[in-house]
């Protein structure tokens, strides 16, 4: 009996020693994308996840797609859903409580009134301090951009979030201050000394003449076969930047934006189900590698879309994969080249584990979300110095293109800053 007990304790302690708390770097593997991996088609994914329609009535897919014909069955379903006492399950209730406890209390006046209008919302949530006081109460702090709008008090509570001043980027000025420090030479400047040097060695002998041909360097040539790890050249960056107008035109054609968005939703579900995605946060991969993810979505949509996109990028010397690699490396290097002190301080804090004690207090669901988000942000700013220097040569061109695109590449967010 004692031997059996000792054996049990041995395996119990062995199992405990094998348990390891997750760290942000444990999620790094999920951000590796294999563009050669075969993916199911849109038809296959639609059939696979057809049971998702059980969560909502298919006649109410979008707010602009409501049938004009009265349907008694649809009325019964939507009425029963709205009046159901246990509309929010205990698991969802717990998750919602954790989310409310994690956000700043200053947000409550903008989300609380809407929560009081949701049928079936648990009393435990509606009676939370800060949420309870917001019932039928209009927010006091209003963004100055909306202060002069007449009859603003009749705004739907579901839109109160736009009243929050912090929701408007113009109300969040850059807090970073740039300081210039005076520097003094260790040796006093001697004018006569440099005059003597100029007589001995004339400067014009070391300046390139305007008539001489320009020296050609690696930066002026395209990379023959770009890969994930190959270094960028200025010519690569220019070719990618020139392709952006046609890529955006592809997005505006037909329903390509909505189609790629839907393909992305299915792709996230498919990867999560097969152990290749981050549960409840797989969409962050679109911000880390937006172009590789966009190519994956286009491949899912079928050969017709794939050939259209291949023809577009082919005009600039790319195939699908090489365009995606060049695009993602350019975007990451552009982020690094435009990084400010606040972002850099946050990245250092993430890497040093400053927030880990706070994250450990969260539930497993929110730990997964926070840790994967931290690693995703770190991955967004990974770029070699050589790439950053090559991109900086074309920074004004890229800034103009990205601004024109509103930081969106078809349906993938570029997210230059988080």
C-alpha positions in Angstrom: 0.0 0.0 0.0 2.8 2.4 0.9 4.6 1.6 -2.4 1.3 2.3 -4.3 1.0 5.6 -2.5 4.6 6.6 -3.2 4.1 5.7 -6.8 1.0 7.9 -7.0 2.7 10.8 -5.4 5.7 10.4 -7.8 3.4 10.7 -10.9 1.4 13.5 -9.3 4.5 15.6 -8.6 5.9 14.7 -12.1 2.7 16.0 -13.7 2.9 19.2 -11.7 6.5 19.8 -12.7 5.5 19.4 -16.3 2.9 22.1 -16.1 4.4 25.3 -17.4 2.8 28.7 -17.3 2.4 30.1 -20.8 4.5 33.0 -21.9 4.1 35.4 -24.9 6.8 33.7 -26.8 4.9 30.4 -26.6 2.5 31.9 -29.2 5.3 32.8 -31.7 4.8 29.6 -33.6 1.2 30.6 -34.5 2.5 33.6 -36.5 4.5 31.5 -38.9 2.6 31.3 -42.2 3.1 28.6 -44.8 1.8 29.8 -48.1 2.4 26.4 -49.7 0.1 24.7 -47.3 -3.1 23.4 -49.1 -6.2 25.1 -47.9 -9.9 24.1 -48.4 -12.0 26.0 -50.8 -14.6 28.6 -49.9 -17.3 26.1 -50.8 -15.8 23.4 -48.6 -15.5 25.8 -45.6 -19.1 27.1 -46.2 -20.4 23.6 -46.1 -18.2 22.6 -43.1 -19.5 25.5 -41.0 -23.0 25.6 -42.3 -24.3 24.9 -38.8 -23.3 28.4 -37.8 -26.7 29.5 -39.1 -28.2 27.9 -36.0 -26.9 30.9 -34.1 -29.0 33.4 -36.0 -31.8 33.5 -38.5 -30.5 33.4 -42.1 -33.1 35.9 -43.1 -31.3 38.6 -41.0 -27.7 38.2 -42.2 -27.1 42.0 -42.5 -29.0 45.1 -41.4 -29.4 46.1 -45.1 -30.7 42.7 -46.1 -33.9 42.5 -44.2 -36.8 40.9 -46.1 -39.6 43.3 -47.0 -42.1 40.4 -46.8 -43.7 39.7 -43.4 -42.8 36.2 -42.2 -44.7 34.9 -39.2 -42.1 32.2 -38.5 -39.3 34.8 -38.5 -41.3 37.0 -36.1 -41.7 34.1 -33.7 -38.1 33.2 -33.7 -36.7 36.7 -33.2 -39.3 37.5 -30.5 -38.5 34.3 -28.6 -34.8 35.1 -28.8 -35.3 38.6 -27.5 -37.5 37.5 -24.6 -35.5 34.4 -23.6 -34.6 34.6 -19.9 -31.4 32.7 -20.2 -30.2 34.4 -23.4 -26.7 34.8 -22.0 -25.2 31.6 -20.6 -23.2 31.4 -17.4 -19.9 31.0 -19.4 -20.7 34.1 -21.4 -21.8 36.0 -18.3 -18.4 35.2 -16.6 -16.5 36.3 -19.7 -18.5 39.6 -19.8 -17.8 40.3 -16.2 -14.1 39.8 -16.7 -14.1 42.1 -19.6 -16.0 44.8 -17.7 -13.5 44.5 -14.8 -10.6 44.8 -17.2 -11.7 48.0 -19.0 -11.3 51.5 -17.5 -14.3 52.7 -15.5 -14.4 55.8 -17.6 -15.9 53.7 -20.4 -18.9 52.6 -18.4 -21.1 55.7 -19.2 -20.8 54.9 -22.9 -21.6 51.2 -22.8 -23.8 50.9 -19.7 -26.9 52.5 -21.1 -26.9 50.1 -24.1 -26.4 47.1 -21.8 -29.5 48.0 -20.0 -31.5 47.7 -23.3 -30.3 44.2 -24.1 -33.0 41.6 -23.4 -31.9 38.8 -21.1 -28.9 40.6 -19.8 -28.1 39.1 -16.3 -29.0 41.2 -13.3 -25.5 40.5 -11.9 -24.0 42.6 -14.7 -26.7 45.3 -14.7 -26.2 45.8 -11.0 -22.4 46.2 -11.2 -21.2 49.5 -9.6 -20.7 51.9 -12.4 -23.0 50.0 -14.8 -26.1 50.3 -12.6 -25.9 54.1 -12.4 -25.9 54.5 -16.2 -29.4 53.2 -16.8 -31.3 55.8 -19.0 -28.5 58.3 -18.4 -26.9 60.3 -21.2 -23.1 60.6 -21.0 -21.8 63.9 -19.6 -18.5 64.0 -21.4 -19.0 64.4 -25.1 -16.4 64.6 -27.9 -16.0 68.3 -29.0 -16.6 67.2 -32.6 -20.2 66.2 -31.7 -21.0 68.9 -29.1 -22.9 71.1 -31.5 -25.0 68.4 -33.0 -28.7 69.1 -32.4 -30.9 66.6 -30.6 -27.9 64.5 -29.7 -29.8 63.1 -26.6 -32.0 61.1 -29.0 -29.0 59.1 -30.2 -29.4 55.3 -29.9 -27.6 54.0 -26.7 -25.8 51.5 -29.0 -23.9 54.4 -30.5 -23.0 56.2 -27.3 -19.4 54.9 -27.7 -18.8 57.6 -30.4 -19.5 60.3 -27.9 -16.4 59.3 -25.9 -13.7 62.0 -26.5 -11.0 59.3 -26.4 -12.6 57.5 -29.3 -11.5 60.3 -31.7 -7.9 60.2 -32.7 -7.7 64.0 -33.0 -8.4 64.2 -29.2 -5.4 62.1 -28.4 -2.4 64.3 -29.2 1.1 62.8 -29.3 2.3 62.9 -25.8 5.9 62.2 -26.7 8.2 65.2 -26.3 11.3 65.5 -28.3 14.2 67.1 -26.5 17.3 68.5 -28.2 20.5 68.4 -26.1 23.3 70.7 -26.7 26.6 69.1 -27.4 30.0 70.6 -27.0 33.2 69.5 -28.8 35.9 68.1 -26.6 38.4 70.0 -28.7 37.9 73.6 -29.7 37.4 74.3 -33.4 40.6 75.7 -35.0 39.8 77.5 -38.2 43.4 77.9 -39.3 44.1 74.2 -38.8 41.3 73.2 -41.3 42.4 75.8 -43.8 45.9 74.2 -43.9 44.3 70.8 -44.4 42.2 72.1 -47.3 45.3 73.4 -49.0 47.1 70.1 -48.7 44.1 68.0 -49.6 41.5 69.9 -51.8 37.9 68.7 -51.0 36.9 68.6 -54.7 39.1 65.6 -55.1 36.8 63.6 -52.8 33.4 64.9 -54.2 31.7 63.0 -57.0 31.5 65.1 -60.1 28.0 65.6 -61.6 29.3 64.4 -64.9 30.5 61.1 -63.5 28.1 58.1 -63.7 26.2 57.3 -60.6 27.6 54.3 -58.6 25.2 51.4 -58.8 24.7 49.4 -55.6 22.7 46.4 -54.4 19.9 48.8 -53.4 19.2 49.5 -57.1 18.5 45.9 -58.1 15.4 43.7 -57.5 15.8 40.6 -55.4 15.5 37.7 -57.8 13.7 35.2 -55.6 12.4 36.9 -52.5 11.8 34.7 -49.5 10.6 35.3 -45.9 14.2 35.9 -44.8 15.8 37.6 -47.8 16.7 41.2 -47.3 14.9 44.0 -49.1 16.3 46.4 -51.6 15.0 49.9 -52.4 14.0 48.6 -55.8 11.9 45.9 -54.1 10.1 48.5 -52.0 9.4 50.8 -54.9 7.9 47.9 -57.0 5.7 46.9 -54.1 4.6 50.5 -53.5 3.7 50.8 -57.2 1.5 47.7 -57.0 -0.7 49.2 -54.3 -3.0 51.2 -56.5 -3.9 48.1 -58.6 -4.3 46.0 -55.5 -6.7 48.5 -54.0 -8.6 48.6 -57.3 -9.0 44.8 -57.0 -10.5 45.3 -53.5 -13.1 47.8 -54.9 -14.1 45.4 -57.6 -17.2 43.2 -57.2 -17.6 42.1 -53.6 -13.9 41.3 -53.0 -13.6 43.2 -49.7 -16.6 41.3 -48.2 -15.5 38.0 -49.8 -12.0 38.2 -48.4 -13.4 39.2 -45.0 -15.6 36.1 -45.0 -12.8 33.9 -46.1 -10.7 35.3 -43.2 -13.4 34.4 -40.7 -13.6 30.8 -42.0 -9.8 30.6 -42.1 -9.5 31.6 -38.5 -12.1 29.0 -37.5 -10.4 26.3 -39.6 -6.9 27.0 -38.2 -8.2 27.1 -34.6 -10.0 23.8 -35.0 -6.9 22.2 -36.4 -4.5 23.5 -33.7 -2.9 26.1 -36.0 -4.7 29.2 -34.7 -5.0 31.2 -31.6 -8.3 30.6 -29.9 -10.5 33.7 -29.8 -7.7 35.9 -31.1 -6.5 34.4 -34.4 -7.4 37.6 -36.3 -4.3 39.3 -34.8 -2.3 37.3 -37.4 -3.8 39.6 -40.0 -2.0 42.6 -38.4 1.3 40.8 -38.1 1.4 39.5 -41.7 -1.4 41.2 -43.5 -0.2 40.4 -47.0 0.5 36.7 -46.5 -2.9 36.3 -44.9 -4.5 38.2 -47.8 -2.9 35.8 -50.2 -4.3 32.9 -48.2 -7.8 34.3 -48.3 -7.6 34.9 -52.1 -6.4 31.3 -52.6 -9.4 30.1 -50.6 -11.8 32.1 -52.8 -10.8 30.0 -55.8 -8.7 30.0 -59.0 -10.7 32.9 -60.6 -9.8 35.4 -57.8 -6.3 33.9 -57.5 -5.6 34.4 -61.2 -7.0 38.0 -61.1 -4.7 38.9 -58.2 -1.7 37.0 -59.8 -2.1 39.1 -63.0 -2.1 42.3 -61.0 1.1 41.7 -59.0 2.7 40.0 -62.0 2.8 43.4 -63.8 5.3 44.4 -61.1 7.5 41.4 -61.3 5.9 39.4 -58.4 4.1 36.1 -58.0 1.6 35.7 -55.2 4.1 34.5 -52.6 7.0 36.9 -53.4 4.6 39.8 -53.4 3.3 38.8 -49.9 6.8 38.3 -48.5 8.0 41.7 -49.9 4.8 43.4 -48.7 5.0 42.1 -45.1 8.7 42.9 -44.8 8.2 46.4 -46.1 5.3 47.1 -43.7 7.2 45.8 -40.7 10.3 47.8 -41.6 8.1 50.9 -42.1 6.7 50.4 -38.6 10.1 50.2 -37.1 11.3 53.2 -39.0 8.4 55.3 -37.6 8.5 53.9 -34.1 8.3 56.5 -31.3 9.5 56.5 -27.7 6.1 55.5 -26.3 5.8 52.4 -28.5 9.4 51.5 -27.9 8.9 51.7 -24.1 5.8 49.4 -24.4 7.7 46.9 -26.5 10.5 46.8 -23.9 7.9 46.4 -21.1 6.4 43.5 -23.0 9.7 41.8 -23.5 10.8 42.3 -19.8 7.5 40.7 -18.5 6.4 43.8 -16.5 2.7 42.9 -17.1 3.0 39.2 -16.3 1.9 39.3 -12.6 -1.2 41.2 -13.7 -2.0 38.8 -16.5 -1.6 35.8 -14.3 -4.6 37.1 -12.3 -6.8 36.8 -15.4 -8.9 33.8 -16.3 -7.4 31.4 -18.8 -9.5 32.9 -21.6 -8.2 36.4 -21.0 -4.6 35.1 -20.4 -4.7 33.6 -23.8 -5.9 36.8 -25.3 -3.4 39.1 -23.5 -0.4 36.9 -24.1 -1.1 36.3 -27.8 -1.7 40.0 -28.3 1.6 40.9 -26.7 3.5 38.4 -28.9 1.6 39.7 -31.9 2.6 43.3 -31.2 6.2 42.2 -30.8 6.0 40.3 -34.1 4.6 43.4 -35.8 7.9 45.3 -35.2 10.4 42.6 -36.2 12.6 43.8 -39.0 16.3 43.7 -39.7 18.2 47.0 -39.8 19.0 46.5 -43.5 15.3 46.4 -44.4 14.6 49.5 -42.2 17.3 51.5 -44.0 16.1 50.5 -47.5 12.5 51.3 -46.6 13.5 54.7 -45.2 14.7 55.7 -48.6 11.1 55.4 -49.8 9.3 56.5 -46.7 7.5 59.4 -48.2 6.2 57.3 -51.1 4.9 54.6 -48.7 3.4 57.2 -46.4 1.4 58.6 -49.3 0.2 55.2 -50.5 -0.8 54.0 -47.0 -2.6 57.2 -46.3 -4.6 56.9 -49.5 -5.5 53.3 -48.6 -6.6 54.4 -45.1 -4.2 51.8 -43.7 -6.3 48.9 -45.1 -5.1 46.5 -47.7 -8.4 45.1 -49.2 -9.7 43.5 -46.0 -6.5 43.2 -44.1 -5.5 46.0 -41.6 -1.9 47.3 -42.0 -2.1 48.8 -38.5 1.0 50.9 -38.7 0.6 51.7 -35.0 -1.3 49.7 -32.4 
